[in-house]
Amino acid sequence: MSLIHTMSDVVALAPMAPGEPMPPTGWDAPPASPPGMETILPEWVGWAKYVAIGAGILGLIACGIMMMVGRRNRSHLSAEGASGLLWVLGGLSVVTLAAGVVPAIVT
């Protein structure tokens, strides 16, 4: 184990070769959009959110219809509708949290 510590100390203290470029200092630089994408990407994200909200609304309506239709003598259909509620709400939660979670992980 001490050999590994010694080697890491030697590598850390070794001078860089002349003419070798310094490592970039901007490892934690904030994200920057490529030229021309400043307006396009937020527009795409807005469209994706709009589609997700529409799919969530339709999903909840479909689950409600399944529960209503399956009320009598079709308990399996009603159970599928009830379990579908959890999946729809879970998907909507992921869509809602995406804008906050992804930047927190990346930066």
Protein Blocks (a to p, Z undefined) as FASTA:
>chain_A
ZZmmmmmmmmmmpccdehiacddfklmgccdddehilmmmmmmmmmmmmmmmmmmmmmmm
mmmmmmmmmmnoplmlmmmmmmmmmmmmmmmmmmmmmmmmmmmmmZZ
